[in-house]
Amino acid sequence: VLLEKTKNTMKANQQELMLLNAQIGNREKLLRNFDNQIRNAEVRIKDKKNQIESLTLEVKQLKEQYAKLLQFAYKNRNKYGLLMYIFASEDYYQAIKRAKYIDKIQILLKKQLTIIEQHQQLIGKEIKEIEKEKEYKQSLLTEKKVERNALIEDQQIQESTLQVLKKEEGSILASLRIEEKKRAQLKTQIDAAIRKEIA
């Protein structure tokens, strides 16, 4: 009865251990998945920051071009600047054409600056969203690591219990073998005594 009870307990313990091992395996996969997602988010953030740096440089260059254009127009307004460029036209139509051309350049520069600055803002917003996502995944990763460690502790307890039960089973089997041997010896002695009495 004791041996049967020990075997049943061992069987239940082994099943629980198998379940814990499966849960730990699933947690490990989940952790690897979160880890990959965090690394991917970091790569995306780096890429977006590079884009912002590139756009910032472009904005700087455009602002410099625009500033030079305005400075040139201001400094040379009474000399050979933009106004002289317009007034030096061969006729009225060419002057109008040149004035429109200068206006178009100024409008184009302003538009480019606006587009680039808007793009910068959009990428900045994307970075914030990616960083938020990364933080969320990081918190989940920490949480899942705690869960995995708790499962590993349970696994270690189950393994220790299983070892104790195996030793107990071995001890019971050894005791049963000794008892069996004693019974066999006693039977042999009784059989010998019976044969002696008959003789």
Buried (B, 14 or more C-beta within 10 A) or exposed (E): EEEEEBEEBBEEBEEBBEBBBEBBEEBEEBBEEBEEBBEBBEEBBEEBEEBBEEBEEBBEEBEEBBEEBEEEBEEBEEEEBBBEBBEEBEEEEEBEEBBEEBEEBBEEBEEBBEEBBEBBEEBEEBBEEBBEBBEBBBEBBEEBBEBBEEBEEBBEEBBEBBEEBEEBBEEBEEEEEEEEEEEEEEEEEEEEEEEEEEE
